[in-house]
């Protein structure tokens, strides 16, 4: 087995390789001024090559994975595994407006055609239950950050109430709560646009409590901000937030803190200043289980 690290996630790939006792080499990627990429895989290649690349800001990365995977096949690799802690294009799973691309199925089928295994953490699935429905080919593997998130939360806020943003988060939030022995409740959310969200908090006792808002992704942060303002208004003593994938930029994060979120924490699925949970042991164990 060879771990192939992409430059923008090389440190994480190196750590996964160390945990596996496997060699790690760097994929050589150069982007030309016109936006095209030159990709070179290191030779020789073993039978099993594991690409490690998280897929935020994905468009160029997807083309580079296409080039790298095809080249690895041409040079003798028989099994290709993609470790993508954050999996892109999962949010659009139906045609909301006639003519829209259903990106989840298109990108899922694309990745399933390139790789024999696709490993990811807490994919953003709404109207489907299993990753296999988005990636019908190959071996899609869903991992969860629930246990490491629970450990972090119970270590910092052992009496916290966990609140999920909507019904779709209920099972995931319940898993974190069960792993940490914590109480949980679920809000109701109506989204009118990317930055226009209405949140109805659950009917739970909030006065004087420490609340941790849980979500799989934070991008604009509007859902978390709206929930935090309502929680503080209802007497919550402290409001924190913990997410798997931190896609939120600095301005939106500042607005989140201004809305009442005291602490914002994330896993390192996407490099971000808020990273507090290392996923490398989880990912390495999943790769080991493939053998």
C-alpha positions as CSV (number, residue, x, y, z in Angstrom):
1,X,0.0,0.0,0.0
2,X,1.1,3.5,-0.8
3,X,-0.4,6.7,0.7
4,X,-0.5,9.5,-1.9
5,X,-0.7,12.9,-0.3
6,X,-2.0,15.9,-2.1
7,X,-0.1,19.1,-1.2
8,X,-3.0,20.9,0.5
9,X,-3.6,18.0,2.9
10,X,-0.1,16.5,3.1
11,X,0.4,16.7,6.9
12,X,-2.8,14.8,7.5
13,X,-1.9,12.1,4.9
14,X,1.5,11.7,6.4
15,X,-0.1,11.1,9.8
16,X,-2.4,8.5,8.4
17,X,0.6,6.8,6.7
18,X,2.4,6.7,10.1
19,X,-0.5,5.1,11.8
20,X,-0.7,2.5,9.1
21,X,3.0,1.9,8.9
22,X,2.8,2.6,5.2
23,X,5.0,4.8,2.9
24,X,3.7,8.2,2.0
25,X,4.7,10.1,-1.2
26,X,3.5,13.4,-2.6
27,X,1.4,13.9,-5.7
28,X,3.0,16.6,-7.8
29,X,0.4,19.2,-8.9
30,X,1.1,22.4,-10.8
31,X,-1.6,24.8,-11.8
32,X,-1.0,26.9,-14.9
33,X,-2.1,30.5,-15.1
34,X,-5.0,29.5,-17.3
35,X,-6.4,27.2,-14.6
36,X,-5.3,23.9,-16.1
37,X,-3.4,21.4,-13.9
38,X,-0.3,19.3,-14.5
39,X,-0.4,16.2,-12.4
40,X,2.4,13.6,-11.9
41,X,2.2,10.5,-9.7
42,X,5.4,9.1,-8.2
43,X,6.6,5.9,-9.7
44,X,6.8,2.9,-9.3
45,X,3.3,2.3,-7.8
46,X,2.2,-0.7,-5.7
47,X,-1.0,-2.6,-6.3
48,X,-3.0,-0.5,-3.8
49,X,-2.8,3.3,-3.9
50,X,-4.6,5.4,-1.3
51,X,-5.2,9.0,-2.3
52,X,-5.8,11.4,0.7
53,X,-7.5,14.6,-0.3
54,X,-10.3,16.5,1.4
55,X,-12.7,18.1,-1.1
56,X,-13.6,21.6,0.0
57,X,-13.1,24.2,-2.8
58,X,-13.5,21.1,-5.0
59,X,-13.7,22.0,-8.7
60,X,-10.0,21.9,-9.6
61,X,-9.4,19.1,-7.1
62,X,-11.9,16.8,-8.9
63,X,-10.2,17.3,-12.3
64,X,-6.8,16.6,-10.6
65,X,-8.2,13.4,-9.1
66,X,-9.4,12.3,-12.5
67,X,-6.0,12.8,-14.0
68,X,-4.2,11.2,-11.1
69,X,-6.4,8.2,-10.9
70,X,-6.2,7.5,-14.6
71,X,-2.5,7.8,-14.5
72,X,-2.2,5.5,-11.5
73,X,-4.2,2.8,-13.4
74,X,-2.0,3.2,-16.4
75,X,1.1,2.6,-14.3
76,X,-0.2,-0.6,-12.7
77,X,-2.2,0.3,-9.7
78,X,-5.0,-2.3,-9.4
79,X,-6.9,-0.8,-6.4
80,X,-7.5,2.9,-5.9
81,X,-8.9,4.2,-2.6
82,X,-9.9,7.8,-2.0
83,X,-9.9,9.1,1.5
84,X,-11.9,12.4,1.4
85,X,-12.8,13.5,4.9
86,X,-15.1,16.1,3.5
87,X,-17.1,15.0,0.4
88,X,-18.2,17.8,-1.9
89,X,-21.4,18.3,-3.8
90,X,-23.6,16.3,-1.5
91,X,-26.1,19.1,-0.7
92,X,-28.1,19.0,-4.0
93,X,-29.9,15.7,-4.1
94,X,-33.0,16.7,-6.0
95,X,-33.9,19.0,-8.9
96,X,-35.3,21.9,-6.9
97,X,-35.9,23.9,-10.1
98,X,-36.4,22.3,-13.5
99,X,-33.1,22.0,-15.3
100,X,-30.8,22.0,-12.2
101,X,-28.1,19.5,-12.1
102,X,-28.5,16.9,-9.3
103,X,-24.9,17.2,-8.3
104,X,-24.9,14.6,-5.5
105,X,-25.6,11.7,-7.9
106,X,-23.4,13.1,-10.7
107,X,-20.3,13.7,-8.6
108,X,-21.0,10.5,-6.6
109,X,-21.1,8.4,-9.8
110,X,-17.9,10.2,-11.1
111,X,-15.9,9.3,-7.9
112,X,-17.3,5.8,-7.8
113,X,-16.1,5.3,-11.3
114,X,-12.6,6.5,-10.5
115,X,-12.0,4.7,-7.2
116,X,-12.6,1.3,-5.9
117,X,-13.2,2.7,-2.4
118,X,-14.4,6.1,-1.3
119,X,-14.1,6.9,2.4
120,X,-15.6,10.0,3.9
121,X,-16.8,11.4,7.3
122,X,-20.3,12.5,8.0
123,X,-21.4,13.2,4.4
124,X,-24.1,15.9,4.0
125,X,-27.0,13.6,3.2
126,X,-30.6,14.9,3.4
127,X,-33.2,12.9,1.5
128,X,-31.2,9.7,1.3
129,X,-30.1,7.4,4.2
130,X,-27.0,5.8,2.9
131,X,-23.9,6.9,0.9
132,X,-24.4,4.0,-1.5
133,X,-27.4,5.8,-2.9
134,X,-25.1,8.8,-3.9
135,X,-22.2,6.6,-4.9
136,X,-23.7,3.5,-6.5
137,X,-20.5,2.1,-7.8
138,X,-17.5,0.7,-5.9
139,X,-17.2,0.6,-2.2
140,X,-18.4,3.8,-0.5
141,X,-17.6,3.9,3.2
142,X,-19.3,6.3,5.7
143,X,-17.4,7.1,8.9
144,X,-18.7,9.2,11.8
145,X,-17.0,11.8,14.0
146,X,-19.7,11.2,16.6
147,X,-17.4,9.4,19.1
148,X,-14.4,11.9,19.0
149,X,-16.9,14.8,19.1
150,X,-18.6,13.3,22.2
151,X,-15.2,12.9,23.9
152,X,-14.3,16.5,23.3
153,X,-17.7,17.8,24.5
154,X,-17.8,15.7,27.6
155,X,-14.3,16.7,28.5
156,X,-15.1,20.4,28.2
157,X,-18.8,20.6,29.1
158,X,-19.8,17.4,30.9
159,X,-23.3,18.7,31.7
160,X,-24.1,20.2,28.3
161,X,-27.4,20.0,26.5
162,X,-26.8,19.1,22.8
163,X,-29.1,20.8,20.3
164,X,-29.3,19.8,16.6
165,X,-30.5,22.4,14.0
166,X,-33.2,20.3,12.3
167,X,-34.9,16.9,12.0
168,X,-32.3,15.7,9.6
169,X,-29.7,15.9,12.3
170,X,-31.6,14.0,14.9
171,X,-30.0,10.6,14.5
172,X,-26.5,12.0,14.3
173,X,-27.0,14.3,17.4
174,X,-28.5,11.3,19.2
175,X,-25.4,9.2,18.5
176,X,-23.1,11.9,19.9
177,X,-25.4,12.3,23.0
178,X,-25.4,8.5,23.5
179,X,-21.6,8.3,23.2
180,X,-21.1,11.0,25.7
181,X,-24.0,10.3,28.1
182,X,-25.5,13.7,27.3
183,X,-29.1,15.1,26.9
184,X,-30.1,16.2,23.4
185,X,-33.0,18.0,21.7
186,X,-33.7,19.0,18.1
187,X,-34.7,22.3,16.6
188,X,-36.9,22.9,13.5
189,X,-35.4,24.9,10.6
190,X,-36.8,26.5,7.5
191,X,-34.3,27.8,5.0
192,X,-35.5,30.5,2.6
193,X,-32.0,31.1,1.1
194,X,-28.3,30.7,1.6
195,X,-28.3,33.3,4.4
196,X,-32.0,33.4,5.3
197,X,-32.9,30.8,7.9
198,X,-35.6,30.5,10.5
199,X,-35.0,28.3,13.6
200,X,-37.6,27.2,16.1
201,X,-35.9,25.9,19.3
202,X,-37.1,22.8,21.1
203,X,-39.2,23.0,24.2
204,X,-36.4,22.1,26.6
205,X,-35.3,23.8,29.9
206,X,-32.6,26.3,28.9
207,X,-32.3,28.7,31.7
208,X,-28.8,28.6,33.2
209,X,-27.7,25.7,31.0
210,X,-24.7,25.2,28.8
211,X,-25.7,24.3,25.3
212,X,-23.7,22.9,22.5
213,X,-25.1,23.3,19.0
214,X,-24.2,20.4,16.8
215,X,-24.1,20.3,13.0
216,X,-22.3,18.4,10.3
217,X,-21.3,21.5,8.3
218,X,-20.9,25.2,9.1
219,X,-20.7,27.3,5.9
220,X,-22.5,30.7,6.3
221,X,-23.1,30.0,10.0
222,X,-26.6,31.6,9.8
223,X,-28.4,28.6,11.3
224,X,-26.0,28.4,14.2
225,X,-26.1,32.2,14.7
226,X,-30.0,32.3,14.7
227,X,-30.1,29.5,17.2
228,X,-27.5,31.1,19.5
229,X,-29.3,34.4,19.7
230,X,-32.5,32.6,20.6
231,X,-30.7,30.4,23.2
232,X,-29.2,33.4,24.9
233,X,-32.6,35.2,24.9
234,X,-34.1,32.1,26.6
235,X,-31.5,32.2,29.4
236,X,-28.8,29.8,28.3
237,X,-25.7,30.4,30.4
238,X,-23.2,29.6,27.6
239,X,-23.6,28.5,24.0
240,X,-20.9,26.6,22.1
241,X,-20.9,25.0,18.7
242,X,-19.2,21.8,17.4
243,X,-19.3,20.7,13.8
244,X,-17.5,18.1,11.7
245,X,-16.8,20.3,8.6
246,X,-15.8,23.9,9.1
247,X,-16.4,25.6,5.7
248,X,-17.0,29.0,7.4
249,X,-14.9,32.0,6.6
250,X,-13.4,34.5,9.0
251,X,-16.1,37.1,8.6
252,X,-19.0,34.6,9.1
253,X,-17.2,33.2,12.1
254,X,-16.9,36.6,13.7
255,X,-20.6,37.1,13.1
256,X,-21.2,33.8,14.8
257,X,-19.4,34.9,17.9
258,X,-21.2,38.2,17.8
259,X,-24.5,36.3,17.8
260,X,-23.6,34.6,21.0
261,X,-21.5,31.5,20.2
262,X,-18.8,31.5,22.9
263,X,-16.7,28.6,21.4
264,X,-16.6,27.2,17.9
265,X,-14.9,23.8,17.4
266,X,-14.5,21.5,14.4
267,X,-12.8,18.3,13.3
268,X,-9.8,18.6,11.0
269,X,-11.7,17.3,7.9
270,X,-11.2,20.8,6.5
271,X,-8.2,22.8,7.7
272,X,-9.5,25.6,9.8
273,X,-8.4,27.6,12.9
274,X,-11.2,26.0,14.9
275,X,-9.9,22.4,14.3
276,X,-9.9,20.6,17.7
277,X,-10.6,16.9,16.7
278,X,-8.1,14.8,14.8
279,X,-9.7,12.3,12.4
280,X,-6.5,10.6,11.3
281,X,-6.9,7.6,13.7
282,X,-10.5,7.0,12.5
283,X,-9.4,7.3,8.8
284,X,-6.4,5.1,9.3
285,X,-8.4,2.3,11.0
286,X,-10.9,2.4,8.1
287,X,-8.2,2.1,5.5
288,X,-6.7,-0.8,7.5
289,X,-10.0,-2.6,7.4
290,X,-10.1,-2.5,3.6
291,X,-7.1,-4.9,3.4
